[in-house]
Amino acid sequence: MIYIYDRYMVMSNKRKMSIWLLLLAVAAFLPSARADMQANRIRQSLDRKITELMIMAQQARNSGNMVNAELFWVQARELRPSIPRPSWLNRQPDTGSEQPVLSMEDRLRRIASLPYCDAKLLLDELLVRNPGNKAVRRLYLKMAEQNSDHAEFVRHNSILNPGKQAGWGVHWYFVAAFLCGLFIWQTIALYRDFTR
């Protein structure tokens, strides 16, 4: 450090001035470079969001939901007004590629092959539409038992088998009364032993 200071003191004023100008230019350039990097990040983030919105618009259009497709395109246009309206947004989706409607048995068979967390969502949706569907409840009960989901098992078991309660039922009250009586008897016996 002392060496650098000694070298600086020996330099001519002209050289000192050029070093200071160089340092000043570097100091002036750094904030603008940082601002450019920040602007590039914002632009990339905006481009990514616009791309996602356009992909979602095309997926909505392909599924036949033209209202959502239009909404996604409008959101993308708000972010970048220069985006032209895509030509695929004006055309209706092809209806020739529709999948045939599955019967309830086929649908339940496919749901049974899914992982439990995915199947649970689909079964809940089916039960919301038709709460009295016993086939759906039986499948839900079977899958809940296999995956140790006690809350769902008890829920569907109580609906499918209303007369049969799992566990001891009334017997628990007798056991609890017996234990309370035993506790009171032992407490009284202990009290008598201390008072003698």
C-alpha positions in Angstrom: 0.0 0.0 0.0 2.8 2.4 0.8 4.5 1.5 -2.5 1.4 2.5 -4.4 1.2 5.8 -2.5 4.9 6.5 -3.2 4.4 5.8 -6.9 1.3 8.1 -6.9 3.3 11.0 -5.3 6.1 10.6 -7.8 3.7 10.8 -10.8 3.2 14.0 -12.7 0.0 16.0 -12.4 -0.9 15.2 -15.9 -0.8 11.5 -15.2 -2.6 11.9 -11.9 -5.4 13.7 -13.8 -5.7 10.9 -16.3 -6.0 8.3 -13.6 -8.7 10.3 -11.9 -10.6 10.7 -15.2 -10.3 7.0 -15.8 -11.7 6.2 -12.3 -14.5 8.8 -12.8 -15.4 7.2 -16.1 -15.6 3.7 -14.5 -17.7 5.1 -11.7 -20.1 6.7 -14.2 -20.3 3.5 -16.3 -21.1 1.1 -13.4 -24.6 2.4 -12.5 -25.7 2.5 -16.1 -24.5 -1.1 -16.6 -26.3 -2.1 -13.5 -29.5 -0.4 -14.7 -29.1 -2.2 -18.1 -28.8 -5.5 -16.4 -31.9 -4.8 -14.3 -33.9 -3.7 -17.4 -32.9 -6.9 -19.1 -34.1 -9.0 -16.2 -37.4 -7.2 -16.2 -37.8 -7.6 -20.0 -37.0 -11.3 -19.7 -39.5 -11.7 -16.9 -42.1 -9.9 -19.0 -41.4 -12.0 -22.1 -41.7 -15.2 -20.0 -45.1 -14.0 -18.6 -46.4 -13.1 -22.0 -45.3 -16.4 -23.4 -47.1 -18.3 -20.6 -50.3 -16.3 -21.2 -50.2 -17.0 -24.9 -49.6 -20.7 -24.3 -52.5 -20.8 -21.8 -54.7 -18.9 -24.4 -53.9 -21.5 -27.0 -54.6 -24.4 -24.6 -57.9 -22.8 -23.6 -58.8 -22.5 -27.3 -57.8 -26.1 -28.1 -60.1 -27.2 -25.2 -62.9 -25.2 -26.6 -63.0 -22.5 -24.0 -62.9 -19.4 -26.3 -63.8 -17.0 -23.5 -60.7 -17.9 -21.4 -58.6 -17.9 -24.6 -59.7 -14.4 -25.3 -59.0 -13.3 -21.7 -55.5 -14.7 -21.7 -54.8 -12.9 -25.0 -56.1 -9.6 -23.6 -53.9 -10.0 -20.5 -50.9 -10.6 -22.7 -51.8 -7.6 -24.8 -52.0 -5.4 -21.7 -48.4 -6.3 -20.9 -47.2 -5.6 -24.5 -49.7 -3.7 -26.6 -47.7 -4.3 -29.8 -48.7 -8.0 -29.9 -51.0 -8.7 -32.9 -54.1 -10.8 -32.5 -53.1 -14.4 -33.4 -54.9 -16.0 -36.3 -55.7 -19.2 -34.3 -57.8 -17.1 -31.9 -60.3 -16.3 -34.7 -60.9 -19.9 -35.6 -63.0 -22.3 -33.6 -61.2 -25.4 -32.4 -61.6 -28.7 -34.3 -64.4 -30.7 -32.8 -63.5 -33.9 -34.7 -60.8 -34.8 -32.2 -63.2 -35.1 -29.2 -62.7 -38.1 -27.0 -65.7 -40.4 -26.6 -67.6 -40.1 -23.3 -66.5 -42.8 -20.8 -69.0 -44.8 -18.9 -68.9 -44.5 -15.1 -67.3 -47.9 -14.7 -64.5 -47.1 -17.1 -64.0 -43.7 -15.4 -63.8 -45.4 -12.0 -61.4 -48.0 -13.3 -59.1 -45.3 -14.6 -59.4 -43.3 -11.3 -58.5 -46.5 -9.3 -55.2 -46.8 -11.3 -54.1 -43.2 -10.3 -52.1 -42.3 -7.2 -54.3 -41.7 -4.2 -53.8 -37.9 -4.0 -54.9 -37.4 -7.6 -57.7 -40.0 -7.3 -59.0 -38.2 -4.2 -59.5 -35.0 -6.0 -61.4 -36.6 -8.9 -63.5 -38.7 -6.5 -64.4 -35.6 -4.5 -65.4 -33.8 -7.7 -67.6 -36.8 -8.7 -69.2 -36.8 -5.2 -69.9 -33.1 -5.4 -71.9 -33.7 -8.7 -73.7 -36.8 -7.4 -73.4 -37.3 -3.6 -75.6 -40.5 -3.7 -73.3 -42.4 -6.1 -72.5 -45.6 -4.1 -70.0 -46.9 -6.6 -67.9 -43.8 -6.2 -68.1 -44.0 -2.4 -67.1 -47.7 -2.4 -64.1 -46.9 -4.5 -63.2 -44.0 -2.3 -63.7 -46.2 0.8 -61.4 -48.9 -0.6 -58.7 -46.4 -1.7 -58.8 -44.6 1.7 -58.4 -47.9 3.5 -55.5 -48.9 1.3 -53.8 -45.6 1.9 -54.6 -45.3 5.6 -56.6 -42.1 5.3 -58.7 -42.6 8.4 -60.8 -39.5 8.1 -62.1 -40.4 4.6 -62.5 -44.1 5.6 -64.7 -43.2 8.6 -66.7 -40.6 6.5 -67.5 -43.0 3.6 -67.9 -46.0 5.9 -70.5 -44.2 8.0 -72.5 -43.3 4.8 -72.3 -46.7 3.2 -72.8 -48.7 6.4 -75.0 -46.5 8.7 -76.0 -49.4 11.1 -72.5 -50.8 11.5 -70.3 -48.6 13.7 -66.7 -49.4 13.8 -65.3 -50.0 17.2 -67.1 -50.9 20.5 -69.9 -48.4 20.4 -71.9 -48.6 23.6 -69.4 -50.9 25.3 -67.0 -48.0 25.7 -69.5 -46.3 28.1 -69.6 -49.4 30.3 -65.8 -49.6 30.4 -65.6 -45.9 31.2 -68.2 -46.3 34.0 -66.4 -49.3 35.4 -63.0 -47.4 35.4 -64.6 -44.4 37.1 -66.2 -46.6 39.8 -62.8 -48.4 40.3 -61.1 -45.0 40.7 -63.7 -43.7 43.2 -63.5 -46.9 45.2 -59.7 -46.7 45.4 -59.8 -43.0 46.3 -62.2 -43.8 49.2 -60.0 -46.7 50.4 -56.9 -44.5 50.3 -58.7 -41.8 52.3 -59.8 -44.3 55.0 -56.2 -45.6 55.3 -54.9 -42.1 56.0 -57.6 -41.2 58.5 -57.0 -44.2 60.7 
